[in-house]
């Protein structure tokens, strides 16, 4: 077995480790004892997917994958915040927003 000087074997091993970690996080998402553990596991899958996209971009020699990974990380963050708000406040924030605006504005 020969190792190349550019470190591609190391990054391939890192990609494999990230895939194993994603599998473990998916198992945690399925078997989580409560809802917040499941959401945390889904967030972890999104984070590890971001890492995997970045590593695969390095392995294939396409640095534009890093931009895709950053966009994916932002989408992951916003979606987890939206899920947490959804499960905390109910099906929509519209009713809460209407009630809040009626309380604040009393009129002249």
C-alpha positions as CSV (number, residue, x, y, z in Angstrom):
1,X,0.0,0.0,0.0
2,X,1.5,3.3,-1.0
3,X,0.5,6.7,0.4
4,X,0.4,9.7,-1.8
5,X,2.1,12.9,-0.7
6,X,-1.0,15.1,-1.3
7,X,-3.0,13.5,1.6
8,X,-5.9,12.2,-0.4
9,X,-5.9,8.9,1.6
10,X,-6.3,11.0,4.8
11,X,-9.2,12.9,3.4
12,X,-10.8,9.7,2.1
13,X,-10.5,8.2,5.6
14,X,-12.0,11.4,7.0
15,X,-14.9,11.1,4.6
16,X,-15.5,7.6,5.7
17,X,-15.5,8.6,9.3
18,X,-18.0,11.4,8.6
19,X,-20.3,8.9,6.9
20,X,-20.1,6.6,9.9
21,X,-20.9,9.5,12.2
22,X,-23.9,10.4,10.0
23,X,-25.1,6.9,10.3
24,X,-24.9,7.0,14.1
25,X,-26.7,10.4,14.2
26,X,-29.5,9.0,12.0
27,X,-29.8,6.1,14.4
28,X,-30.1,8.6,17.3
29,X,-32.7,10.5,15.4
30,X,-34.8,7.4,15.0
31,X,-34.4,6.2,18.6
32,X,-34.3,9.5,20.4
33,X,-36.2,9.5,23.6
34,X,-37.8,12.9,23.0
35,X,-38.4,15.4,20.2
36,X,-35.5,17.7,21.1
37,X,-33.0,14.8,20.9
38,X,-34.3,14.0,17.5
39,X,-34.0,17.6,16.3
40,X,-30.4,17.8,17.7
41,X,-29.5,14.6,15.8
42,X,-31.0,16.0,12.6
43,X,-28.9,19.2,13.1
44,X,-25.8,17.0,13.6
45,X,-26.6,15.2,10.3
46,X,-26.7,18.5,8.6
47,X,-23.5,19.7,10.1
48,X,-21.7,16.4,9.1
49,X,-23.1,16.7,5.6
50,X,-21.6,20.1,5.4
51,X,-18.2,18.7,6.4
52,X,-18.7,15.8,3.9
53,X,-19.4,18.2,1.0
54,X,-16.3,20.2,1.9
55,X,-14.1,17.1,2.1
56,X,-15.4,15.7,-1.2
57,X,-14.8,19.0,-2.8
58,X,-11.2,18.8,-1.7
59,X,-10.9,15.2,-2.9
60,X,-12.3,15.9,-6.3
61,X,-10.3,19.1,-6.7
62,X,-13.3,21.4,-6.9
63,X,-13.1,24.3,-4.5
64,X,-16.5,25.6,-5.4
65,X,-18.0,22.8,-3.3
66,X,-16.9,24.8,-0.3
67,X,-19.4,27.5,-1.3
68,X,-22.1,24.9,-1.6
69,X,-21.2,23.6,1.8
70,X,-21.5,27.1,3.3
71,X,-25.0,27.6,1.8
72,X,-26.0,24.2,3.0
73,X,-24.8,25.1,6.5
74,X,-26.9,28.3,6.5
75,X,-30.0,26.4,5.3
76,X,-29.4,23.8,8.0
77,X,-29.2,26.5,10.7
78,X,-32.3,28.3,9.6
79,X,-34.3,25.1,9.3
80,X,-33.4,23.9,12.8
81,X,-34.4,27.2,14.3
82,X,-37.7,27.1,12.3
83,X,-38.4,23.5,13.6
84,X,-37.7,24.5,17.2
85,X,-40.1,27.5,16.9
86,X,-42.7,25.3,15.3
87,X,-42.6,22.7,18.0
88,X,-42.5,25.2,20.8
89,X,-45.3,27.6,19.6
90,X,-47.5,25.3,17.6
91,X,-48.4,25.0,14.0
92,X,-47.9,28.6,13.0
93,X,-46.8,31.9,14.4
94,X,-49.6,33.8,12.7
95,X,-52.0,33.6,15.6
96,X,-49.4,34.6,18.1
97,X,-48.3,37.5,15.8
98,X,-51.9,38.8,15.6
99,X,-52.4,38.5,19.3
100,X,-49.1,40.3,19.9
101,X,-50.0,43.2,17.6
102,X,-53.4,43.6,19.2
103,X,-51.8,43.9,22.6
104,X,-49.2,46.5,21.6
105,X,-51.5,48.8,19.6
106,X,-54.2,50.5,21.6
107,X,-55.2,53.2,19.1
108,X,-55.6,56.9,19.6
